[in-house]
């Protein structure tokens, strides 16, 4: 729990002070009320200060989403992340159309505020990528992992081809962006699809060497993403079936 501690009381027209005794690489938050005749005003806007000896750590677990207000016709944008450092002065939020180049700054947030919200006209481009950088007077962190509100498409042109009595080859075109990998599902005799393999990003093929001769097998290839993964979402999945060759 954050505690508030009074440092000192200043005379009327003093507008600046120098503090001492703070620890390095710790962010301190300050705000000031006005005092008069035993009463005090509301606290001022909060300010952060830090004496860094290193750059802050990279923010983690970045995620973002949009929410459409059908009544007010506004598009609300939210982004949040995990603050992995104790010595940042703030965070810089950047966006890009392709997640690889053309990064521009949206805004900055103060220390200890790992989130940001805003609203836009409904014509705002929903297919964008985001990252977060922590900074202080010493330097800045490497950018966070990229999070895209539109990652691309399901695997394209998925085919299942019987090689022999016990082997089926799957192949597809990688149409996703920034995926963490692919999951291969196979339809089981109980009527459910079960994972038979998990593949790395950019994979485009898989060989299933477990089938029984003369049987038909159906497969799903589903894209995995860093902060979003729904194996039942049709936009992430491709389907194909093939029958193994019969026994001689």
C-alpha positions in Angstrom: 0.0 0.0 0.0 1.3 3.4 -1.0 1.9 5.8 2.0 1.9 9.6 1.9 4.6 11.3 4.0 5.0 15.1 4.6 8.6 16.3 3.8 8.4 19.9 5.0 6.3 23.1 5.1 7.4 26.1 3.0 6.9 29.8 3.5 4.5 31.7 1.2 6.5 32.5 -2.0 9.0 29.7 -2.1 8.4 27.8 -5.4 11.3 25.3 -5.4 13.2 23.1 -3.0 16.0 20.5 -3.2 15.4 17.2 -1.4 18.1 14.8 -0.2 18.5 11.3 1.1 16.6 9.5 -1.7 17.7 6.1 -2.8 19.1 5.7 -6.4 16.9 3.8 -8.9 13.7 4.4 -7.0 10.9 6.5 -8.4 9.5 9.0 -5.9 6.2 10.7 -6.3 5.5 14.3 -5.1 2.4 16.5 -4.9 1.9 19.7 -3.0 -1.2 21.3 -1.2 -1.4 24.9 -0.3 -1.8 25.8 3.4 -3.5 28.8 4.9 -4.9 29.4 8.4 -4.8 25.8 9.3 -6.7 24.6 6.2 -5.3 23.0 3.0 -6.2 22.9 -0.6 -6.5 19.9 -2.8 -3.2 18.2 -3.7 -1.5 19.4 -6.9 -0.9 17.2 -10.0 1.5 14.4 -9.1 5.1 14.6 -10.2 7.7 11.9 -10.4 11.4 12.0 -9.8 14.2 9.4 -9.9 17.9 9.3 -9.6 18.8 6.5 -12.0 22.1 4.8 -12.5 20.7 2.5 -15.1 18.0 2.6 -17.8 14.7 1.1 -16.8 13.7 -2.5 -17.7 11.6 -3.3 -20.7 7.8 -3.2 -20.1 6.1 -6.6 -20.2 2.8 -8.2 -21.3 1.6 -5.3 -23.5 -2.0 -5.7 -24.7 -4.5 -3.3 -26.3 -8.1 -3.3 -27.4 -10.9 -1.1 -28.8 -14.4 -0.7 -27.6 -17.1 0.9 -29.7 -19.7 3.1 -28.0 -22.8 2.7 -30.2 -24.6 5.4 -28.3 -22.0 8.2 -28.5 -20.3 6.9 -31.6 -16.9 7.0 -30.1 -14.2 4.4 -30.5 -12.4 3.9 -27.1 -8.8 2.7 -27.1 -7.1 1.0 -24.2 -3.6 -0.2 -23.7 -1.9 -1.7 -20.6 1.3 -3.4 -19.7 3.4 -4.7 -16.7 5.8 -2.2 -15.1 9.0 -4.2 -14.8 11.2 -1.5 -13.3 11.4 0.7 -10.2 13.4 3.6 -11.7 11.4 4.8 -14.7 10.4 8.4 -15.1 7.6 7.5 -17.5 6.5 5.3 -20.4 6.3 6.2 -24.1 3.6 4.5 -26.2 4.3 4.1 -29.9 2.2 2.7 -32.9 3.0 1.4 -36.3 0.9 0.2 -39.3 2.9 -2.9 -39.9 4.6 -3.4 -36.5 8.1 -3.3 -38.0 8.7 0.3 -39.2 7.3 3.8 -39.1 6.9 3.9 -35.4 5.3 7.2 -34.1 4.6 8.3 -30.6 1.0 8.4 -29.4 1.7 9.8 -25.9 3.6 9.3 -22.7 2.4 8.3 -19.2 4.1 9.1 -15.9 6.0 6.7 -13.7 3.9 3.9 -12.2 1.1 4.3 -14.7 1.2 1.2 -16.8 -2.0 2.0 -18.8 -3.5 4.5 -21.1 -7.0 5.2 -22.5 -8.3 7.6 -25.2 -11.2 7.9 -27.6 -11.3 8.5 -31.3 -13.7 9.1 -34.2 -15.1 5.8 -35.6 -12.9 6.3 -38.7 -9.8 5.4 -36.7 -7.6 2.6 -38.2 -8.2 -0.5 -36.1 -5.4 -2.5 -37.7 -2.4 -1.1 -35.8 0.5 -2.4 -33.8 1.8 -1.0 -30.5 4.8 -1.1 -28.2 5.9 0.6 -25.0 9.3 2.0 -24.0 10.2 2.9 -20.4 12.5 5.9 -19.9 14.4 8.0 -17.3 17.2 10.6 -17.4 19.8 7.9 -17.8 18.3 6.3 -20.9 15.5 4.2 -22.1 14.6 0.5 -22.2 14.5 -1.6 -25.3 10.9 -1.6 -26.8 8.4 -4.1 -25.4 7.1 -6.9 -27.5 4.8 -5.8 -30.3 1.0 -6.2 -29.8 -1.2 -5.8 -32.8 -4.9 -5.3 -32.8 -5.1 -7.1 -36.1 -2.6 -9.9 -36.6 -3.4 -11.1 -40.1 -5.3 -14.1 -41.3 -5.7 -17.8 -40.7 -3.4 -20.2 -42.5 -4.1 -20.1 -46.3 -4.2 -23.0 -48.8 -4.1 -25.7 -46.1 -3.8 -29.2 -47.7 -3.6 -32.7 -46.2 -1.8 -35.3 -48.4 -1.5 -39.0 -47.6 2.1 -40.1 -48.1 1.7 -43.8 -47.2 -0.4 -46.0 -44.9 0.7 -44.2 -41.7 1.8 -40.7 -42.8 -0.1 -37.5 -43.7 1.6 -34.3 -44.6 0.0 -30.9 -43.9 1.2 -27.7 -45.7 -0.1 -24.1 -45.6 0.8 -20.5 -46.3 1.7 -18.4 -43.3 -0.6 -15.4 -43.4 -0.4 -14.3 -39.8 1.7 -11.5 -38.3 3.6 -11.6 -35.0 2.3 -15.1 -34.1 3.9 -17.1 -31.3 3.3 -20.3 -33.3 0.8 -22.8 -34.6 -1.2 -25.6 -32.9 -2.1 -28.7 -35.0 -5.4 -30.3 -34.0 -6.6 -33.7 -35.1 -10.2 -34.9 -34.9 -10.4 -37.8 -32.5 -12.9 -40.7 -32.4 -14.7 -38.9 -29.5 -15.7 -36.2 -31.9 -13.3 -33.5 -30.5 -10.2 -31.9 -32.0 -7.1 -32.5 -29.8 -3.7 -30.9 -30.1 -1.1 -33.3 -31.6 1.7 -30.8 -32.1 2.7 -27.2 -31.4 5.0 -25.5 -33.9 7.1 -22.3 -33.8 6.3 -19.0 -35.6 6.4 -19.0 -39.4 5.9 -22.7 -39.7 4.3 -23.9 -42.9 4.2 -27.7 -42.7 3.7 -30.7 -40.4 4.1 -34.4 -40.9 1.7 -36.7 -38.9 3.3 -40.1 -38.6 0.7 -41.6 -36.2 -2.3 -42.4 -38.4 -3.7 -45.9 -39.0 -3.8 -47.3 -42.5 -7.0 -46.8 -44.5 -8.6 -44.2 -42.2 -9.6 -40.6 -42.9 -8.2 -37.9 -40.6 -9.3 -34.2 -40.3 -7.1 -31.4 -39.0 -7.2 -27.9 -37.8 -4.2 -25.5 -38.0 -4.7 -22.7 -35.5 -2.6 -19.6 -35.0 -1.3 -18.7 -31.5 -0.7 -15.0 -30.5 1.1 -13.5 -27.5 -1.9 -12.0 -25.7 -4.8 -13.4 -27.6 -5.6 -17.0 -28.5 -9.0 -18.5 -29.1 -8.7 -22.0 -30.7 -12.4 -21.8 -31.6 -12.2 -18.5 -33.5 -12.7 -19.3 -37.2 -10.5 -16.3 -38.2 -7.5 -18.1 -36.8 -8.2 -21.6 -38.1 -7.9 -23.6 -41.4 -9.3 -27.1 -41.9 -8.3 -30.1 -44.1 -8.9 -33.9 -44.3 -7.1 -36.8 -45.9 -7.3 -40.6 -45.9 -4.2 -42.7 -45.4 -3.5 -45.3 -48.0 -4.9 -48.7 -47.4 -2.8 -51.6 -46.3 -1.4 -53.6 -49.2 
